[in-house]
């Protein structure tokens, strides 16, 4: 079995965000304002009949059963019903404050959707289960929120994000509304994941590599690793094999990093064009136990699936 399988379709146009939802793979097609899915090996695309969706960026399943996405170009959130016979007809957009430029979103243990509002230096959330989800909008602002981008919600309900303006990371306790920024990082942070031991991991640039810390004590636990072969790490995910996997957009590789292994020996670079071409986001598939990770080739206009665990040993 090949380590990497590639899905090609003429309809791909800079696929960006990717997620497993409702038993399928869902993605955003940012360059032509559509979302899509891969079901039973077939690729489908869905356009908003009203034309309100512009530049769909990140995508995530909501607690209401719909698949949600940020509409970066129209200051809105969008939702689509994956169970509908015609999913496109169910696309609904929910306007956010003008100029908010929503980027990343995740669902939290409180069942709310959390998202970064890069244009207004704020973090927002809604309850997708409400009859009028946008009526439940909460917006958090603080001097410690600066160009928020990639966002992550931990199992304890804390919201974390990358401050792209200040090269720091921020955290929000929704219960107390307390916002904290963490600086003095070993590089410029990009994307998040969390391993089963509770450690938060971030890809970094300048220098290119990966870092991690214990959210209970970031300063004392922070560590990082770099490798001269890396160029622009981006999306990251924890594999079932105990490794941390990430996409390197400029090096055109998927990287397997083994925590605890020192130096370059800890990094394994896999692939290359055309199988891996401008990879951007990477996530586990519908069944994480099967050991597959899926990734978008934003530059190469395709979606890849890489086999991890025993399949690469």
Secondary structure per residue as TSV (DSSP state, phi and psi in degrees):
chain	resnum	aa	ss	phi	psi
A	1	X	-	360.0	131.7
A	2	X	-	-67.6	146.1
A	3	X	S	-68.9	-32.0
A	4	X	E	-123.8	128.8
A	5	X	E	-111.8	142.7
A	6	X	E	-121.7	134.6
A	7	X	E	-103.9	117.0
A	8	X	E	-110.9	141.8
A	9	X	-	-158.1	140.7
A	10	X	T	-62.1	-19.5
A	11	X	T	-80.5	-14.2
A	12	X	-	-63.1	134.6
A	13	X	S	-145.9	88.4
A	14	X	S	56.8	56.3
A	15	X	E	-58.6	135.5
A	16	X	E	-121.3	-87.1
A	17	X	E	-71.8	151.8
A	18	X	E	-147.3	145.5
A	19	X	E	-159.7	152.4
A	20	X	E	-88.5	131.5
A	21	X	E	-155.5	138.8
A	22	X	T	53.2	34.4
A	23	X	T	81.8	2.9
A	24	X	E	-126.1	177.5
A	25	X	E	-102.8	126.4
A	26	X	E	-114.2	148.7
A	27	X	E	-150.4	163.2
A	28	X	E	-103.8	137.9
A	29	X	E	-107.4	79.7
A	30	X	G	-63.2	-32.4
A	31	X	G	-77.3	-17.0
A	32	X	G	-126.3	18.3
A	33	X	T	66.7	30.7
A	34	X	E	-120.0	161.6
A	35	X	E	-114.0	160.7
A	36	X	E	-149.5	174.1
A	37	X	E	-145.1	159.3
A	38	X	E	-114.8	117.6
A	39	X	E	-128.4	121.0
A	40	X	T	52.7	38.0
A	41	X	T	84.8	-6.7
A	42	X	E	-101.4	141.5
A	43	X	E	-99.9	131.2
A	44	X	E	-126.5	149.2
A	45	X	E	-126.3	143.9
A	46	X	E	-130.6	122.1
A	47	X	E	-105.0	145.1
A	48	X	-	-71.4	117.0
A	49	X	T	-57.4	-29.1
A	50	X	T	-82.8	-14.1
A	51	X	S	76.2	13.3
A	52	X	-	-78.7	-19.5
A	53	X	-	-81.4	122.8
A	54	X	-	-131.3	125.9
A	55	X	S	54.6	61.8
A	56	X	E	-64.8	127.9
A	57	X	E	-110.0	-69.0
A	58	X	E	-107.5	157.9
A	59	X	E	-145.1	142.4
A	60	X	E	-161.7	144.9
A	61	X	E	-73.1	139.5
A	62	X	-	-98.4	164.8
A	63	X	T	-71.2	-7.1
A	64	X	T	-90.9	1.4
A	65	X	S	93.0	-10.8
A	66	X	S	-88.9	164.2
A	67	X	E	-101.6	125.8
A	68	X	E	-108.2	154.9
A	69	X	E	-151.4	154.8
A	70	X	E	-86.2	139.7
A	71	X	E	-109.2	86.4
A	72	X	G	-59.3	-36.8
A	73	X	G	-84.8	-8.0
A	74	X	G	-127.7	16.6
A	75	X	T	49.7	55.7
A	76	X	E	-152.1	165.2
A	77	X	E	-105.3	149.6
A	78	X	E	-125.4	155.4
A	79	X	E	-140.8	147.3
A	80	X	E	-138.1	143.1
A	81	X	-	-91.4	110.9
A	82	X	T	-70.7	-16.0
A	83	X	T	-90.0	-7.5
A	84	X	S	-74.0	149.2
A	85	X	T	-64.3	-32.9
A	86	X	T	-126.4	84.1
A	87	X	G	-56.2	-34.8
A	88	X	G	-58.5	-35.5
A	89	X	G	-68.8	-14.1
A	90	X	G	-97.4	-3.0
A	91	X	-	-60.5	125.0
A	92	X	E	-127.2	136.6
A	93	X	E	-110.6	147.1
A	94	X	E	-125.6	107.0
A	95	X	E	-64.8	141.2
A	96	X	-	-109.6	172.3
A	97	X	S	-53.3	140.7
A	98	X	T	-55.6	137.5
A	99	X	T	79.2	7.9
A	100	X	-	-73.6	-29.6
A	101	X	-	49.1	68.7
A	102	X	E	-66.6	138.3
A	103	X	E	-116.8	-70.7
A	104	X	E	-108.4	151.2
A	105	X	E	-147.4	150.4
A	106	X	E	-146.0	157.2
A	107	X	E	-96.0	138.4
A	108	X	-	-106.2	171.4
A	109	X	T	-65.2	-14.2
A	110	X	T	-84.4	6.2
A	111	X	S	72.8	0.6
A	112	X	E	-86.0	154.7
A	113	X	E	-92.5	131.4
A	114	X	E	-113.7	141.2
A	115	X	E	-149.2	151.7
A	116	X	E	-92.9	134.0
A	117	X	E	-111.2	89.9
A	118	X	G	-66.7	-34.7
A	119	X	G	-71.4	-23.8
A	120	X	G	-117.2	13.5
A	121	X	T	49.5	56.1
A	122	X	E	-149.0	165.4
A	123	X	E	-118.4	133.3
A	124	X	E	-124.1	165.0
A	125	X	E	-153.6	153.3
A	126	X	E	-138.6	163.6
A	127	X	E	-101.4	106.3
A	128	X	T	-68.6	-13.3
A	129	X	T	-82.4	-13.9
A	130	X	S	-71.3	150.2
A	131	X	T	-55.8	-37.2
A	132	X	T	-122.4	85.7
A	133	X	G	-53.1	-39.1
A	134	X	G	-69.4	-19.8
A	135	X	G	-69.1	-15.8
A	136	X	G	-97.2	11.0
A	137	X	-	-59.2	128.9
A	138	X	E	-120.3	135.4
A	139	X	E	-125.3	128.5
A	140	X	E	-110.7	129.8
A	141	X	E	-126.7	149.8
A	142	X	-	-167.3	151.3
A	143	X	T	-59.2	-19.3
A	144	X	T	-88.3	7.5
A	145	X	-	-110.2	112.8
A	146	X	-	-140.0	101.1
A	147	X	S	63.0	50.6
A	148	X	E	-63.1	135.2
A	149	X	E	-126.1	-113.8
A	150	X	E	-54.5	137.3
A	151	X	E	-131.9	148.7
A	152	X	E	-145.8	141.7
A	153	X	E	-117.2	122.4
A	154	X	-	-83.8	168.3
A	155	X	T	-66.0	-18.4
A	156	X	T	-88.3	3.4
A	157	X	S	90.4	0.3
A	158	X	-	-76.3	142.7
A	159	X	E	-105.3	128.8
A	160	X	E	-121.3	149.5
A	161	X	E	-154.0	164.4
A	162	X	E	-92.8	127.9
A	163	X	E	-90.3	97.7
A	164	X	T	-69.4	-23.4
A	165	X	T	-75.9	-34.7
A	166	X	T	-113.0	1.2
A	167	X	T	53.7	44.4
A	168	X	E	-124.4	175.5
A	169	X	E	-119.7	149.0
A	170	X	E	-120.5	158.7
A	171	X	E	-139.0	148.1
A	172	X	E	-128.4	129.8
A	173	X	E	-96.3	105.1
A	174	X	T	-61.5	-26.0
A	175	X	T	-70.4	-40.3
A	176	X	T	-103.8	-8.4
A	177	X	T	63.7	20.6
A	178	X	E	-80.7	127.3
A	179	X	E	-114.4	133.0
A	180	X	E	-131.7	139.4
A	181	X	E	-110.6	141.5
A	182	X	E	-117.1	121.0
A	183	X	-	-112.9	-160.0
A	184	X	-	54.5	45.0
A	185	X	-	-82.8	158.0
A	186	X	S	-75.8	-7.5
A	187	X	S	-168.1	-177.1
A	188	X	E	-84.1	116.4
A	189	X	E	-74.8	150.2
A	190	X	E	-125.5	-66.0
A	191	X	E	-139.7	160.3
A	192	X	E	-115.8	153.8
A	193	X	E	-155.6	171.7
A	194	X	E	-134.9	132.4
A	195	X	-	-90.0	162.3
A	196	X	T	-57.4	-22.4
A	197	X	T	-79.7	2.3
A	198	X	S	92.1	-7.2
A	199	X	E	-70.0	138.1
A	200	X	E	-92.8	133.6
A	201	X	E	-118.2	142.8
A	202	X	E	-135.5	136.2
A	203	X	E	-73.7	149.3
A	204	X	E	-135.5	158.8
A	205	X	E	-128.1	159.5
A	206	X	T	53.7	61.9
A	207	X	T	-88.8	158.6
A	208	X	T	-75.1	127.4
A	209	X	E	174.4	-144.8
A	210	X	E	-147.6	147.9
A	211	X	E	-135.8	164.3
A	212	X	E	-151.3	160.6
A	213	X	E	-158.8	159.0
A	214	X	E	-84.3	120.4
A	215	X	T	-61.5	-18.1
A	216	X	T	-76.7	-23.2
A	217	X	S	-155.5	73.5
A	218	X	H	-58.0	-45.7
A	219	X	H	-61.7	-43.7
A	220	X	H	-77.1	-24.0
A	221	X	H	-104.6	-6.1
A	222	X	-	-66.6	133.4
A	223	X	E	-149.9	162.8
A	224	X	E	-150.7	165.0
A	225	X	E	-143.0	142.1
A	226	X	E	-132.1	166.9
A	227	X	-	-152.0	136.2
A	228	X	T	-65.4	-15.9
A	229	X	T	-81.3	-15.1
A	230	X	-	-82.0	152.3
A	231	X	-	-129.0	-58.6
A	232	X	-	-140.0	76.9
A	233	X	E	-60.9	145.5
A	234	X	E	-138.7	-114.7
A	235	X	E	-55.0	146.3
A	236	X	E	-143.2	148.5
A	237	X	E	-154.6	150.7
A	238	X	E	-86.4	125.6
A	239	X	-	-87.3	161.9
A	240	X	T	-72.0	-8.8
A	241	X	T	-89.3	5.7
A	242	X	S	86.4	-2.5
A	243	X	-	-96.1	165.9
A	244	X	E	-109.0	125.3
A	245	X	E	-109.4	140.5
A	246	X	E	-149.0	160.9
A	247	X	E	-95.7	136.7
A	248	X	E	-111.4	105.1
A	249	X	T	-62.4	-43.1
A	250	X	T	-84.3	-30.4
A	251	X	T	-82.1	-9.3
A	252	X	T	57.0	47.9
A	253	X	E	-141.8	157.4
A	254	X	E	-100.6	134.8
A	255	X	E	-114.6	132.8
A	256	X	E	-105.8	118.3
A	257	X	E	-110.7	127.6
A	258	X	-	-99.8	107.9
A	259	X	T	-56.2	140.2
A	260	X	T	91.3	-13.7
A	261	X	-	-91.3	125.7
A	262	X	-	-81.0	146.9
A	263	X	G	67.7	-158.8
A	264	X	G	-64.2	-20.9
A	265	X	G	-63.7	-21.3
A	266	X	G	-77.9	-12.0
A	267	X	E	-110.2	130.2
A	268	X	E	-121.3	120.1
A	269	X	E	-97.5	127.8
A	270	X	E	-126.1	136.0
A	271	X	-	94.0	-160.0
A	272	X	-	151.3	166.3
A	273	X	T	-58.4	146.4
A	274	X	T	-88.3	-7.9
A	275	X	T	-65.1	-38.7
A	276	X	S	-125.3	110.7
A	277	X	S	-145.5	97.5
A	278	X	S	69.6	44.8
A	279	X	E	-64.8	144.0
A	280	X	E	-126.3	-62.0
A	281	X	E	-115.3	150.2
A	282	X	E	-144.2	134.1
A	283	X	E	-146.9	163.7
A	284	X	E	-71.1	155.7
A	285	X	-	-81.3	-174.7
A	286	X	S	-58.0	-30.2
A	287	X	S	-120.2	91.5
A	288	X	G	-55.8	-26.9
A	289	X	G	-68.6	-17.0
A	290	X	G	-78.5	-6.3
A	291	X	-	80.8	14.2
A	292	X	E	-98.4	140.0
A	293	X	E	-117.0	142.7
A	294	X	E	-112.5	145.4
A	295	X	E	-143.8	152.0
A	296	X	E	-94.3	134.1
A	297	X	E	-97.4	87.8
A	298	X	T	-63.8	-36.6
A	299	X	T	-79.4	-38.6
A	300	X	T	-91.1	0.7
A	301	X	T	54.2	58.5
A	302	X	E	-157.0	173.1
A	303	X	E	-125.9	134.0
A	304	X	E	-113.7	157.6
A	305	X	E	-131.6	125.2
A	306	X	E	-115.8	136.1
A	307	X	E	-87.4	128.5
A	308	X	-	-113.0	-166.6
A	309	X	G	58.4	-134.7
A	310	X	G	-61.6	-25.4
A	311	X	G	-67.1	-18.9
A	312	X	G	-107.7	2.4
A	313	X	-	-83.9	360.0
